[in-house]
Amino acid sequence: MSTPLNIHNRTYRTEAFAEDDGRLRVVGRLTDIKPIGLGPEDGEPLVVHDLSIELFIELPSFAIVDVTSEMHTHPYDLCTAVLPDYRALIGLSVARGFTNEVRKLFGGPRGCSHLTALLQAMGPVAVQASWAAFSLHEPLATLAAGAIDPVERERRLRMNTNTCHVWREGGDHLDAVLNGTGDARPGWMRERFESLGFPVTLPAVRRSGPTDPDAAPAGD
């Protein structure tokens, strides 16, 4: 059997940073590399795309307040002409609906397909990072005890509801969290609390379900 040749590698790297002013900065970088260059006769790695985007995000609204983008390596001189168009992201929310908005703004001939793909990978990273940002300065003992502000707990539950099969409305996990027999915190978090010597307890339950009429409306 012949040895398969690795002919193309794409890498997405995303990082999130908590800024001093309370904003979230999400940095994304996409690289496309041909490990054997132009072919077996070449054999040297060749970078064909190296693109980056930075999103500055206001919390808790998740609104994008600033954008920078750069093409470090690109195939054509005209590629960079589209970069100013990505400033249209300012004002959008990276919460629910972000992927569809990105496609509307930059899909097909309206943008760079590679930058657009990178953006679609960055939205979920911003949401994931927000959980850490919101509790960044809370004592671990407080977090382990589930002593979270009820309004903040409500907001987090609404953000998670119907985002995947585990968090589907009416599902076993969400029902257990709502009635106080389950924990919204992931297993890896509970395990880390315990390894650090912090007893883990369930938070108090305040509401009856995700359709509580007195609850704050969910954001898009």
C-alpha positions in Angstrom: 0.0 0.0 0.0 1.3 3.4 -0.9 1.9 6.1 1.7 -0.7 8.9 1.5 0.6 12.3 0.9 -0.4 15.2 3.2 -1.2 17.8 0.6 -3.1 20.5 2.6 -3.5 21.6 6.2 -5.9 24.3 7.5 -5.6 25.6 11.1 -8.0 27.8 13.0 -6.6 29.4 16.2 -8.9 31.4 18.4 -8.0 33.1 21.7 -10.1 35.3 24.0 -8.7 37.9 26.4 -10.4 39.8 29.2 -9.5 43.5 28.7 -9.0 45.9 31.6 -12.0 47.9 30.5 -14.3 44.9 30.9 -14.5 44.2 27.2 -13.7 40.8 25.6 -11.1 40.7 22.8 -11.4 37.6 20.6 -8.5 36.9 18.2 -8.8 34.5 15.3 -6.2 33.4 12.8 -6.5 31.0 9.9 -3.6 29.5 8.0 -3.6 27.2 5.0 -0.4 25.3 4.4 0.6 22.9 1.6 3.1 20.6 3.3 4.8 19.5 0.0 4.5 22.9 -1.7 3.7 22.7 -5.3 4.0 18.9 -5.4 6.4 16.0 -4.7 9.1 17.6 -6.8 9.0 20.7 -4.5 8.6 19.1 -1.1 8.9 22.3 0.9 5.9 23.7 2.9 4.1 26.6 1.3 1.8 29.0 3.2 -1.0 30.0 0.9 -3.3 31.9 3.4 -2.5 33.5 6.7 -5.4 35.8 7.8 -6.4 37.3 11.2 -9.3 39.1 12.8 -9.7 40.8 16.2 -13.2 41.4 17.6 -13.7 43.7 20.6 -16.9 42.8 22.3 -18.9 44.7 24.9 -20.3 42.6 27.8 -23.0 41.7 28.8 -24.6 42.9 25.5 -22.1 40.8 23.3 -22.1 43.7 20.8 -19.0 44.1 18.6 -17.6 47.6 19.2 -14.5 47.4 17.1 -12.9 45.1 14.5 -9.4 44.8 13.0 -8.5 42.4 10.2 -5.3 41.6 8.3 -4.1 39.4 5.5 -0.5 38.4 6.2 -0.3 36.0 3.2 -2.9 36.0 0.4 -3.0 34.8 -3.2 -3.9 38.1 -5.1 -3.2 41.8 -4.7 -7.0 42.5 -4.8 -7.7 40.2 -1.8 -7.0 43.0 0.7 -9.6 45.3 -0.9 -12.4 43.6 1.1 -10.8 44.2 4.5 -12.6 47.5 5.2 -15.9 45.9 4.6 -15.5 43.8 7.7 -16.0 46.9 9.8 -19.7 46.3 9.1 -19.5 43.8 12.0 -19.5 46.7 14.4 -22.9 46.7 16.2 -23.7 43.1 15.7 -24.1 40.7 18.6 -21.9 37.6 18.6 -24.6 35.7 20.5 -27.4 33.8 18.7 -27.9 34.7 15.1 -24.3 35.7 14.5 -23.5 33.0 12.0 -26.5 33.9 9.8 -25.6 37.6 9.9 -22.0 36.9 8.9 -23.3 34.9 5.9 -25.7 37.7 4.9 -22.9 40.3 5.0 -20.0 38.4 3.6 -21.2 35.2 1.9 -20.1 34.5 -1.7 -19.0 37.5 -3.7 -19.6 39.9 -0.8 -16.5 38.9 1.2 -13.5 36.7 1.6 -14.6 33.0 2.0 -11.7 32.3 4.4 -12.2 35.3 6.7 -15.9 34.5 6.7 -15.2 30.9 7.8 -12.9 32.2 10.5 -15.6 34.5 11.8 -18.0 31.7 12.1 -15.6 29.8 14.3 -15.0 32.9 16.5 -18.6 33.5 17.6 -18.9 30.4 19.8 -15.5 31.2 21.3 -16.7 34.6 22.4 -19.7 33.0 24.1 -17.6 30.3 25.7 -15.1 32.9 27.0 -17.9 35.0 28.4 -18.6 32.5 31.2 -15.0 32.9 32.5 -15.1 36.7 32.0 -18.3 37.1 34.0 -16.9 35.2 37.0 -13.2 36.1 36.6 -12.9 37.9 39.9 -15.3 35.8 42.0 -13.7 33.7 44.8 -13.5 30.1 43.8 -15.2 29.1 47.1 -18.2 31.2 46.1 -18.4 29.7 42.7 -18.1 26.2 44.0 -20.9 26.8 46.5 -23.1 27.9 43.6 -23.7 31.3 45.2 -24.4 33.0 41.9 -26.6 36.1 41.6 -30.1 34.9 40.6 -30.4 37.3 37.8 -27.0 36.2 36.4 -28.0 32.6 36.7 -31.2 33.3 34.8 -29.3 35.0 32.0 -26.9 32.0 31.7 -29.7 29.5 31.6 -31.4 31.4 28.9 -28.2 31.7 26.8 -27.8 27.9 27.0 -31.4 26.9 26.4 -31.8 25.1 23.0 -28.2 25.6 22.0 -27.6 21.8 21.7 -29.3 18.5 22.5 -28.2 18.5 26.1 -29.7 22.0 26.7 -32.9 21.4 24.8 -36.0 22.8 26.4 -37.9 19.9 28.0 -34.8 17.7 28.1 -33.6 15.8 31.1 -30.6 18.0 31.8 -32.3 21.4 31.7 -35.3 20.0 33.7 -32.9 18.8 36.3 -31.1 22.1 36.5 -34.4 24.0 36.8 -35.9 21.8 39.5 -32.7 21.9 41.6 -31.6 18.2 41.2 -29.0 18.9 38.5 -26.0 21.2 38.1 -25.5 23.6 35.1 -21.8 23.6 35.7 -19.8 21.2 33.5 -18.2 18.1 35.0 -14.7 19.4 34.4 -15.5 22.4 36.5 -16.8 20.4 39.4 -13.9 18.1 39.3 -11.4 21.0 39.4 -13.2 22.6 42.3 -13.0 19.3 44.2 -9.3 18.8 43.4 -8.6 22.2 44.8 -10.5 21.4 48.0 -13.6 23.4 47.4 -16.9 21.5 48.3 -19.4 21.7 45.4 -23.0 22.4 46.1 -26.0 23.0 43.9 -27.3 26.6 43.5 -30.6 27.6 44.9 -33.5 27.4 42.4 -35.6 30.6 41.8 -37.8 29.9 38.9 -40.1 27.1 37.6 -39.0 27.0 33.9 -37.6 28.8 30.9 -40.9 30.3 30.0 -41.4 32.1 33.4 -43.3 35.3 32.5 -41.4 37.3 35.0 -38.0 36.4 33.5 -36.0 38.7 31.4 -36.4 38.2 27.7 -33.7 36.1 26.0 -31.4 37.9 23.6 -30.9 37.0 20.0 
